[in-house]
């Protein structure tokens, strides 16, 4: 079996919670400049998703 991040049939509730949390964070700190936002930007960078920050800023 290959590596899977999430399986919708098992993890739908977790994915929904993660989506809701991401929306909440972006509504409160769209530039990710708070202490938590800085930590999230670091995680995005570490996981190779730092391009997402640029896309978020673009709207």
PQR file of N, CA, C, O and H, with PARSE charges and radii, in Angstrom:
ATOM      1  N   UNK A   1       0.825  -1.207   0.000 -0.4000 1.5000
ATOM      2  CA  UNK A   1       0.000   0.000   0.000 -0.0000 2.0000
ATOM      3  C   UNK A   1       0.861   1.259   0.000  0.5500 1.7000
ATOM      4  O   UNK A   1       1.875   1.336   0.693 -0.5500 1.4000
ATOM      5  N   UNK A   2       0.443   2.224  -0.776 -0.4000 1.5000
ATOM      6  CA  UNK A   2       1.159   3.493  -0.858 -0.0000 2.0000
ATOM      7  C   UNK A   2       0.824   4.415   0.296  0.5500 1.7000
ATOM      8  O   UNK A   2      -0.147   4.208   1.023 -0.5500 1.4000
ATOM      9  H   UNK A   2      -0.381   2.161  -1.339  0.4000 1.0000
ATOM     10  N   UNK A   3       1.637   5.422   0.446 -0.4000 1.5000
ATOM     11  CA  UNK A   3       1.423   6.423   1.488 -0.0000 2.0000
ATOM     12  C   UNK A   3       0.248   7.311   1.112  0.5500 1.7000
ATOM     13  O   UNK A   3       0.167   7.789  -0.019 -0.5500 1.4000
ATOM     14  H   UNK A   3       2.427   5.591  -0.144  0.4000 1.0000
ATOM     15  N   UNK A   4      -0.656   7.535   2.046 -0.4000 1.5000
ATOM     16  CA  UNK A   4      -1.794   8.420   1.825 -0.0000 2.0000
ATOM     17  C   UNK A   4      -1.878   9.404   2.972  0.5500 1.7000
ATOM     18  O   UNK A   4      -1.735   9.032   4.137 -0.5500 1.4000
ATOM     19  H   UNK A   4      -0.589   7.147   2.966  0.4000 1.0000
ATOM     20  N   UNK A   5      -2.109  10.650   2.640 -0.4000 1.5000
ATOM     21  CA  UNK A   5      -2.235  11.674   3.667 -0.0000 2.0000
ATOM     22  C   UNK A   5      -3.551  11.504   4.418  0.5500 1.7000
ATOM     23  O   UNK A   5      -3.574  11.518   5.648 -0.5500 1.4000
ATOM     24  H   UNK A   5      -2.225  10.953   1.694  0.4000 1.0000
ATOM     25  N   UNK A   6      -4.619  11.349   3.694 -0.4000 1.5000
ATOM     26  CA  UNK A   6      -5.931  11.190   4.321 -0.0000 2.0000
ATOM     27  C   UNK A   6      -6.835  10.404   3.375  0.5500 1.7000
ATOM     28  O   UNK A   6      -6.691  10.460   2.154 -0.5500 1.4000
ATOM     29  H   UNK A   6      -4.600  11.338   2.695  0.4000 1.0000
ATOM     30  N   UNK A   7      -7.747   9.691   3.961 -0.4000 1.5000
ATOM     31  CA  UNK A   7      -8.751   8.983   3.176 -0.0000 2.0000
ATOM     32  C   UNK A   7     -10.102   9.532   3.589  0.5500 1.7000
ATOM     33  O   UNK A   7     -10.487   9.467   4.757 -0.5500 1.4000
ATOM     34  H   UNK A   7      -7.865   9.646   4.953  0.4000 1.0000
ATOM     35  N   UNK A   8     -10.812  10.072   2.617 -0.4000 1.5000
ATOM     36  CA  UNK A   8     -12.055  10.787   2.880 -0.0000 2.0000
ATOM     37  C   UNK A   8     -13.049   9.929   3.661  0.5500 1.7000
ATOM     38  O   UNK A   8     -13.758  10.441   4.527 -0.5500 1.4000
ATOM     39  H   UNK A   8     -10.499  10.125   1.669  0.4000 1.0000
ATOM     40  N   UNK A   9     -13.107   8.640   3.364 -0.4000 1.5000
ATOM     41  CA  UNK A   9     -14.088   7.800   4.049 -0.0000 2.0000
ATOM     42  C   UNK A   9     -13.779   7.612   5.535  0.5500 1.7000
ATOM     43  O   UNK A   9     -14.671   7.288   6.319 -0.5500 1.4000
ATOM     44  H   UNK A   9     -12.531   8.224   2.661  0.4000 1.0000
ATOM     45  N   UNK A  10     -12.528   7.813   5.919 -0.4000 1.5000
ATOM     46  CA  UNK A  10     -12.139   7.674   7.324 -0.0000 2.0000
ATOM     47  C   UNK A  10     -11.879   9.010   8.008  0.5500 1.7000
ATOM     48  O   UNK A  10     -12.042   9.132   9.222 -0.5500 1.4000
ATOM     49  H   UNK A  10     -11.804   8.077   5.282  0.4000 1.0000
ATOM     50  N   UNK A  11     -11.480   9.999   7.243 -0.4000 1.5000
ATOM     51  CA  UNK A  11     -10.989  11.245   7.826 -0.0000 2.0000
ATOM     52  C   UNK A  11     -11.808  12.480   7.465  0.5500 1.7000
ATOM     53  O   UNK A  11     -11.322  13.601   7.614 -0.5500 1.4000
ATOM     54  H   UNK A  11     -11.347   9.901   6.257  0.4000 1.0000
ATOM     55  N   UNK A  12     -13.019  12.302   7.003 -0.4000 1.5000
ATOM     56  CA  UNK A  12     -13.836  13.445   6.581 -0.0000 2.0000
ATOM     57  C   UNK A  12     -13.992  14.473   7.692  0.5500 1.7000
ATOM     58  O   UNK A  12     -13.917  15.674   7.433 -0.5500 1.4000
ATOM     59  H   UNK A  12     -13.414  11.391   6.883  0.4000 1.0000
ATOM     60  N   UNK A  13     -14.207  14.024   8.919 -0.4000 1.5000
ATOM     61  CA  UNK A  13     -14.387  14.965  10.026 -0.0000 2.0000
ATOM     62  C   UNK A  13     -13.109  15.753  10.309  0.5500 1.7000
ATOM     63  O   UNK A  13     -13.172  16.942  10.620 -0.5500 1.4000
ATOM     64  H   UNK A  13     -14.268  13.049   9.129  0.4000 1.0000
ATOM     65  N   UNK A  14     -11.960  15.104  10.205 -0.4000 1.5000
ATOM     66  CA  UNK A  14     -10.688  15.801  10.419 -0.0000 2.0000
ATOM     67  C   UNK A  14     -10.398  16.798   9.300  0.5500 1.7000
ATOM     68  O   UNK A  14      -9.911  17.901   9.551 -0.5500 1.4000
ATOM     69  H   UNK A  14     -11.909  14.137   9.953  0.4000 1.0000
ATOM     70  N   UNK A  15     -10.701  16.404   8.067 -0.4000 1.5000
ATOM     71  CA  UNK A  15     -10.488  17.304   6.934 -0.0000 2.0000
ATOM     72  C   UNK A  15     -11.395  18.528   7.032  0.5500 1.7000
ATOM     73  O   UNK A  15     -10.975  19.643   6.724 -0.5500 1.4000
ATOM     74  H   UNK A  15     -11.096  15.508   7.863  0.4000 1.0000
ATOM     75  N   UNK A  16     -12.626  18.319   7.457 -0.4000 1.5000
ATOM     76  CA  UNK A  16     -13.557  19.433   7.633 -0.0000 2.0000
ATOM     77  C   UNK A  16     -13.066  20.381   8.727  0.5500 1.7000
ATOM     78  O   UNK A  16     -13.123  21.600   8.567 -0.5500 1.4000
ATOM     79  H   UNK A  16     -12.967  17.412   7.707  0.4000 1.0000
ATOM     80  N   UNK A  17     -12.588  19.826   9.826 -0.4000 1.5000
ATOM     81  CA  UNK A  17     -12.060  20.653  10.920 -0.0000 2.0000
ATOM     82  C   UNK A  17     -10.836  21.437  10.461  0.5500 1.7000
ATOM     83  O   UNK A  17     -10.688  22.610  10.803 -0.5500 1.4000
ATOM     84  H   UNK A  17     -12.541  18.836   9.957  0.4000 1.0000
ATOM     85  N   UNK A  18      -9.961  20.801   9.693 -0.4000 1.5000
ATOM     86  CA  UNK A  18      -8.764  21.482   9.185 -0.0000 2.0000
ATOM     87  C   UNK A  18      -9.148  22.610   8.232  0.5500 1.7000
ATOM     88  O   UNK A  18      -8.561  23.692   8.280 -0.5500 1.4000
ATOM     89  H   UNK A  18     -10.081  19.848   9.415  0.4000 1.0000
ATOM     90  N   UNK A  19     -10.123  22.365   7.371 -0.4000 1.5000
ATOM     91  CA  UNK A  19     -10.589  23.400   6.443 -0.0000 2.0000
ATOM     92  C   UNK A  19     -11.173  24.580   7.205  0.5500 1.7000
ATOM     93  O   UNK A  19     -10.877  25.734   6.894 -0.5500 1.4000
ATOM     94  H   UNK A  19     -10.600  21.487   7.332  0.4000 1.0000
ATOM     95  N   UNK A  20     -11.996  24.294   8.196 -0.4000 1.5000
ATOM     96  CA  UNK A  20     -12.607  25.358   8.991 -0.0000 2.0000
ATOM     97  C   UNK A  20     -11.550  26.167   9.738  0.5500 1.7000
ATOM     98  O   UNK A  20     -11.636  27.393   9.805 -0.5500 1.4000
ATOM     99  H   UNK A  20     -12.236  23.357   8.449  0.4000 1.0000
ATOM    100  N   UNK A  21     -10.564  25.488  10.292 -0.4000 1.5000
ATOM    101  CA  UNK A  21      -9.487  26.164  11.017 -0.0000 2.0000
ATOM    102  C   UNK A  21      -8.674  27.049  10.074  0.5500 1.7000
ATOM    103  O   UNK A  21      -8.319  28.173  10.429 -0.5500 1.4000
ATOM    104  H   UNK A  21     -10.494  24.492  10.237  0.4000 1.0000
ATOM    105  N   UNK A  22      -8.380  26.547   8.876 -0.4000 1.5000
ATOM    106  CA  UNK A  22      -7.634  27.341   7.897 -0.0000 2.0000
ATOM    107  C   UNK A  22      -8.415  28.599   7.518  0.5500 1.7000
ATOM    108  O   UNK A  22      -7.834  29.680   7.417 -0.5500 1.4000
ATOM    109  H   UNK A  22      -8.669  25.634   8.588  0.4000 1.0000
ATOM    110  N   UNK A  23      -9.704  28.470   7.312 -0.4000 1.5000
ATOM    111  CA  UNK A  23     -10.532  29.640   6.985 -0.0000 2.0000
ATOM    112  C   UNK A  23     -10.543  30.649   8.126  0.5500 1.7000
ATOM    113  O   UNK A  23     -10.461  31.855   7.892 -0.5500 1.4000
ATOM    114  H   UNK A  23     -10.176  27.592   7.393  0.4000 1.0000
ATOM    115  N   UNK A  24     -10.642  30.166   9.351 -0.4000 1.5000
ATOM    116  CA  UNK A  24     -10.647  31.040  10.516 -0.0000 2.0000
ATOM    117  C   UNK A  24      -9.321  31.790  10.636  0.5500 1.7000
ATOM    118  O   UNK A  24      -9.306  33.000  10.859 -0.5500 1.4000
ATOM    119  H   UNK A  24     -10.708  29.186   9.542  0.4000 1.0000
ATOM    120  N   UNK A  25      -8.230  31.083  10.490 -0.4000 1.5000
ATOM    121  CA  UNK A  25      -6.904  31.705  10.576 -0.0000 2.0000
ATOM    122  C   UNK A  25      -6.762  32.792   9.521  0.5500 1.7000
ATOM    123  O   UNK A  25      -6.316  33.900   9.820 -0.5500 1.4000
ATOM    124  H   UNK A  25      -8.242  30.099  10.308  0.4000 1.0000
ATOM    125  N   UNK A  26      -7.140  32.475   8.291 -0.4000 1.5000
ATOM    126  CA  UNK A  26      -6.984  33.452   7.211 -0.0000 2.0000
ATOM    127  C   UNK A  26      -7.924  34.637   7.360  0.5500 1.7000
ATOM    128  O   UNK A  26      -7.594  35.740   6.925 -0.5500 1.4000
ATOM    129  H   UNK A  26      -7.502  31.575   8.049  0.4000 1.0000
ATOM    130  N   UNK A  27      -9.081  34.434   7.961 -0.4000 1.5000
ATOM    131  CA  UNK A  27      -9.989  35.565   8.163 -0.0000 2.0000
ATOM    132  C   UNK A  27      -9.462  36.503   9.243  0.5500 1.7000
ATOM    133  O   UNK A  27      -9.686  37.712   9.180 -0.5500 1.4000
ATOM    134  H   UNK A  27      -9.350  33.537   8.315  0.4000 1.0000
ATOM    135  N   UNK A  28      -8.766  35.955  10.228 -0.4000 1.5000
ATOM    136  CA  UNK A  28      -8.233  36.766  11.330 -0.0000 2.0000
ATOM    137  C   UNK A  28      -6.846  37.330  11.045  0.5500 1.7000
ATOM    138  O   UNK A  28      -6.497  38.404  11.535 -0.5500 1.4000
ATOM    139  H   UNK A  28      -8.584  34.973  10.279  0.4000 1.0000
ATOM    140  N   UNK A  29      -6.062  36.614  10.261 -0.4000 1.5000
ATOM    141  CA  UNK A  29      -4.669  36.999  10.018 -0.0000 2.0000
ATOM    142  C   UNK A  29      -4.290  36.669   8.572  0.5500 1.7000
ATOM    143  O   UNK A  29      -3.489  35.764   8.339 -0.5500 1.4000
ATOM    144  H   UNK A  29      -6.346  35.741   9.863  0.4000 1.0000
ATOM    145  N   UNK A  30      -4.854  37.390   7.602 -0.4000 1.5000
ATOM    146  CA  UNK A  30      -4.641  37.036   6.199 -0.0000 2.0000
ATOM    147  C   UNK A  30      -3.184  37.112   5.747  0.5500 1.7000
ATOM    148  O   UNK A  30      -2.799  36.438   4.792 -0.5500 1.4000
ATOM    149  H   UNK A  30      -5.505  38.125   7.792  0.4000 1.0000
ATOM    150  N   UNK A  31      -2.385  37.912   6.411 -0.4000 1.5000
ATOM    151  CA  UNK A  31      -0.966  38.021   6.046 -0.0000 2.0000
ATOM    152  C   UNK A  31      -0.090  37.055   6.840  0.5500 1.7000
ATOM    153  O   UNK A  31       1.124  37.015   6.641 -0.5500 1.4000
ATOM    154  H   UNK A  31      -2.698  38.460   7.187  0.4000 1.0000
ATOM    155  N   UNK A  32      -0.695  36.281   7.733 -0.4000 1.5000
ATOM    156  CA  UNK A  32       0.027  35.342   8.596 -0.0000 2.0000
ATOM    157  C   UNK A  32       1.186  36.032   9.315  0.5500 1.7000
ATOM    158  O   UNK A  32       2.320  35.553   9.296 -0.5500 1.4000
ATOM    159  H   UNK A  32      -1.681  36.314   7.895  0.4000 1.0000
ATOM    160  N   UNK A  33       0.880  37.163   9.949 -0.4000 1.5000
ATOM    161  CA  UNK A  33       1.912  37.935  10.626 -0.0000 2.0000
ATOM    162  C   UNK A  33       1.850  37.821  12.144  0.5500 1.7000
ATOM    163  O   UNK A  33       2.742  38.310  12.837 -0.5500 1.4000
ATOM    164  H   UNK A  33      -0.041  37.552   9.965  0.4000 1.0000
ATOM    165  N   UNK A  34       0.813  37.186  12.665 -0.4000 1.5000
ATOM    166  CA  UNK A  34       0.741  36.972  14.113 -0.0000 2.0000
ATOM    167  C   UNK A  34       1.771  35.905  14.498  0.5500 1.7000
ATOM    168  O   UNK A  34       2.415  35.312  13.633 -0.5500 1.4000
ATOM    169  H   UNK A  34       0.089  36.788  12.103  0.4000 1.0000
ATOM    170  N   UNK A  35       1.916  35.674  15.790 -0.4000 1.5000
ATOM    171  CA  UNK A  35       2.845  34.628  16.239 -0.0000 2.0000
ATOM    172  C   UNK A  35       2.458  33.273  15.641  0.5500 1.7000
ATOM    173  O   UNK A  35       3.311  32.514  15.183 -0.5500 1.4000
ATOM    174  H   UNK A  35       1.393  36.156  16.492  0.4000 1.0000
ATOM    175  N   UNK A  36       1.169  32.991  15.655 -0.4000 1.5000
ATOM    176  CA  UNK A  36       0.691  31.733  15.079 -0.0000 2.0000
ATOM    177  C   UNK A  36       0.884  31.720  13.562  0.5500 1.7000
ATOM    178  O   UNK A  36       1.267  30.703  12.983 -0.5500 1.4000
ATOM    179  H   UNK A  36       0.475  33.608  16.028  0.4000 1.0000
ATOM    180  N   UNK A  37       0.616  32.857  12.932 -0.4000 1.5000
ATOM    181  CA  UNK A  37       0.807  32.958  11.491 -0.0000 2.0000
ATOM    182  C   UNK A  37       2.248  32.724  11.082  0.5500 1.7000
ATOM    183  O   UNK A  37       2.518  32.052  10.087 -0.5500 1.4000
ATOM    184  H   UNK A  37       0.305  33.683  13.402  0.4000 1.0000
ATOM    185  N   UNK A  38       3.173  33.281  11.852 -0.4000 1.5000
ATOM    186  CA  UNK A  38       4.601  33.068  11.581 -0.0000 2.0000
ATOM    187  C   UNK A  38       4.934  31.576  11.669  0.5500 1.7000
ATOM    188  O   UNK A  38       5.668  31.050  10.833 -0.5500 1.4000
ATOM    189  H   UNK A  38       2.953  33.827  12.660  0.4000 1.0000
ATOM    190  N   UNK A  39       4.394  30.905  12.678 -0.4000 1.5000
ATOM    191  CA  UNK A  39       4.639  29.469  12.833 -0.0000 2.0000
ATOM    192  C   UNK A  39       4.055  28.696  11.653  0.5500 1.7000
ATOM    193  O   UNK A  39       4.664  27.742  11.167 -0.5500 1.4000
ATOM    194  H   UNK A  39       3.798  31.332  13.357  0.4000 1.0000
ATOM    195  N   UNK A  40       2.888  29.104  11.200 -0.4000 1.5000
ATOM    196  CA  UNK A  40       2.266  28.433  10.057 -0.0000 2.0000
ATOM    197  C   UNK A  40       3.064  28.656   8.782  0.5500 1.7000
ATOM    198  O   UNK A  40       3.212  27.744   7.969 -0.5500 1.4000
ATOM    199  H   UNK A  40       2.393  29.878  11.594  0.4000 1.0000
ATOM    200  N   UNK A  41       3.580  29.876   8.606 -0.4000 1.5000
ATOM    201  CA  UNK A  41       4.423  30.128   7.429 -0.0000 2.0000
ATOM    202  C   UNK A  41       5.670  29.252   7.461  0.5500 1.7000
ATOM    203  O   UNK A  41       6.093  28.742   6.424 -0.5500 1.4000
ATOM    204  H   UNK A  41       3.459  30.617   9.266  0.4000 1.0000
ATOM    205  N   UNK A  42       6.260  29.072   8.633 -0.4000 1.5000
ATOM    206  CA  UNK A  42       7.425  28.202   8.762 -0.0000 2.0000
ATOM    207  C   UNK A  42       7.064  26.761   8.398  0.5500 1.7000
ATOM    208  O   UNK A  42       7.813  26.093   7.685 -0.5500 1.4000
ATOM    209  H   UNK A  42       5.916  29.486   9.476  0.4000 1.0000
ATOM    210  N   UNK A  43       5.925  26.286   8.882 -0.4000 1.5000
ATOM    211  CA  UNK A  43       5.491  24.932   8.526 -0.0000 2.0000
ATOM    212  C   UNK A  43       5.258  24.789   7.026  0.5500 1.7000
ATOM    213  O   UNK A  43       5.631  23.778   6.430 -0.5500 1.4000
ATOM    214  H   UNK A  43       5.316  26.829   9.460  0.4000 1.0000
ATOM    215  N   UNK A  44       4.645  25.793   6.418 -0.4000 1.5000
ATOM    216  CA  UNK A  44       4.444  25.750   4.969 -0.0000 2.0000
ATOM    217  C   UNK A  44       5.779  25.641   4.246  0.5500 1.7000
ATOM    218  O   UNK A  44       5.914  24.879   3.289 -0.5500 1.4000
ATOM    219  H   UNK A  44       4.342  26.614   6.902  0.4000 1.0000
ATOM    220  N   UNK A  45       6.761  26.403   4.705 -0.4000 1.5000
ATOM    221  CA  UNK A  45       8.093  26.352   4.109 -0.0000 2.0000
ATOM    222  C   UNK A  45       8.712  24.964   4.294  0.5500 1.7000
ATOM    223  O   UNK A  45       9.235  24.382   3.344 -0.5500 1.4000
ATOM    224  H   UNK A  45       6.651  27.022   5.483  0.4000 1.0000
ATOM    225  N   UNK A  46       8.651  24.440   5.514 -0.4000 1.5000
ATOM    226  CA  UNK A  46       9.266  23.144   5.804 -0.0000 2.0000
ATOM    227  C   UNK A  46       8.638  22.011   5.001  0.5500 1.7000
ATOM    228  O   UNK A  46       9.315  21.043   4.652 -0.5500 1.4000
ATOM    229  H   UNK A  46       8.226  24.912   6.286  0.4000 1.0000
ATOM    230  N   UNK A  47       7.356  22.130   4.711 -0.4000 1.5000
ATOM    231  CA  UNK A  47       6.674  21.106   3.929 -0.0000 2.0000
ATOM    232  C   UNK A  47       6.654  21.429   2.437  0.5500 1.7000
ATOM    233  O   UNK A  47       5.943  20.783   1.668 -0.5500 1.4000
ATOM    234  H   UNK A  47       6.807  22.916   4.994  0.4000 1.0000
ATOM    235  N   UNK A  48       7.436  22.434   2.030 -0.4000 1.5000
ATOM    236  CA  UNK A  48       7.538  22.770   0.616 -0.0000 2.0000
ATOM    237  C   UNK A  48       6.289  23.400   0.050  0.5500 1.7000
ATOM    238  O   UNK A  48       6.038  23.307  -1.151 -0.5500 1.4000
ATOM    239  H   UNK A  48       8.013  22.959   2.655  0.4000 1.0000
ATOM    240  N   UNK A  49       5.501  24.039   0.894 -0.4000 1.5000
ATOM    241  CA  UNK A  49       4.254  24.661   0.456 -0.0000 2.0000
ATOM    242  C   UNK A  49       4.299  26.178   0.616  0.5500 1.7000
ATOM    243  O   UNK A  49       3.257  26.833   0.636 -0.5500 1.4000
ATOM    244  H   UNK A  49       5.705  24.114   1.870  0.4000 1.0000
ATOM    245  N   UNK A  50       5.499  26.734   0.730 -0.4000 1.5000
ATOM    246  CA  UNK A  50       5.616  28.169   0.956 -0.0000 2.0000
ATOM    247  C   UNK A  50       5.089  28.991  -0.216  0.5500 1.7000
ATOM    248  O   UNK A  50       4.791  30.173  -0.049 -0.5500 1.4000
ATOM    249  H   UNK A  50       6.346  26.202   0.714  0.4000 1.0000
ATOM    250  N   UNK A  51       4.971  28.398  -1.378 -0.4000 1.5000
ATOM    251  CA  UNK A  51       4.363  29.079  -2.521 -0.0000 2.0000
ATOM    252  C   UNK A  51       2.912  29.449  -2.194  0.5500 1.7000
ATOM    253  O   UNK A  51       2.376  30.408  -2.749 -0.5500 1.4000
ATOM    254  H   UNK A  51       5.213  27.438  -1.514  0.4000 1.0000
ATOM    255  N   UNK A  52       2.289  28.703  -1.309 -0.4000 1.5000
ATOM    256  CA  UNK A  52       0.909  28.979  -0.907 -0.0000 2.0000
ATOM    257  C   UNK A  52       0.779  30.360  -0.289  0.5500 1.7000
ATOM    258  O   UNK A  52      -0.241  31.024  -0.477 -0.5500 1.4000
ATOM    259  H   UNK A  52       2.725  27.924  -0.857  0.4000 1.0000
ATOM    260  N   UNK A  53       1.791  30.808   0.446 -0.4000 1.5000
ATOM    261  CA  UNK A  53       1.739  32.138   1.063 -0.0000 2.0000
ATOM    262  C   UNK A  53       1.649  33.204  -0.020  0.5500 1.7000
ATOM    263  O   UNK A  53       0.862  34.144   0.092 -0.5500 1.4000
ATOM    264  H   UNK A  53       2.619  30.269   0.599  0.4000 1.0000
ATOM    265  N   UNK A  54       2.449  33.059  -1.062 -0.4000 1.5000
ATOM    266  CA  UNK A  54       2.411  34.029  -2.162 -0.0000 2.0000
ATOM    267  C   UNK A  54       1.040  34.006  -2.838  0.5500 1.7000
ATOM    268  O   UNK A  54       0.500  35.061  -3.171 -0.5500 1.4000
ATOM    269  H   UNK A  54       3.088  32.295  -1.154  0.4000 1.0000
ATOM    270  N   UNK A  55       0.484  32.843  -3.039 -0.4000 1.5000
ATOM    271  CA  UNK A  55      -0.828  32.737  -3.674 -0.0000 2.0000
ATOM    272  C   UNK A  55      -1.923  33.321  -2.792  0.5500 1.7000
ATOM    273  O   UNK A  55      -2.860  33.940  -3.297 -0.5500 1.4000
ATOM    274  H   UNK A  55       0.922  31.986  -2.769  0.4000 1.0000
ATOM    275  N   UNK A  56      -1.816  33.133  -1.484 -0.4000 1.5000
ATOM    276  CA  UNK A  56      -2.796  33.716  -0.571 -0.0000 2.0000
ATOM    277  C   UNK A  56      -2.769  35.231  -0.656  0.5500 1.7000
ATOM    278  O   UNK A  56      -3.814  35.882  -0.641 -0.5500 1.4000
ATOM    279  H   UNK A  56      -1.055  32.631  -1.074  0.4000 1.0000
ATOM    280  N   UNK A  57      -1.583  35.785  -0.744 -0.4000 1.5000
ATOM    281  CA  UNK A  57      -1.458  37.240  -0.830 -0.0000 2.0000
ATOM    282  C   UNK A  57      -2.016  37.780  -2.139  0.5500 1.7000
ATOM    283  O   UNK A  57      -2.502  38.910  -2.194 -0.5500 1.4000
ATOM    284  H   UNK A  57      -0.734  35.257  -0.756  0.4000 1.0000
ATOM    285  N   UNK A  58      -1.945  36.971  -3.196 -0.4000 1.5000
ATOM    286  CA  UNK A  58      -2.444  37.406  -4.498 -0.0000 2.0000
ATOM    287  C   UNK A  58      -3.968  37.454  -4.521  0.5500 1.7000
ATOM    288  O   UNK A  58      -4.559  38.131  -5.362 -0.5500 1.4000
ATOM    289  H   UNK A  58      -1.550  36.054  -3.152  0.4000 1.0000
ATOM    290  N   UNK A  59      -4.600  36.737  -3.598 -0.4000 1.5000
ATOM    291  CA  UNK A  59      -6.057  36.735  -3.530 -0.0000 2.0000
ATOM    292  C   UNK A  59      -6.589  35.573  -4.251  0.5500 1.7000
ATOM    293  O   UNK A  59      -7.805  35.388  -4.311 -0.5500 1.4000
ATOM    294  H   UNK A  59      -4.120  36.187  -2.915  0.4000 1.0000
TER
END
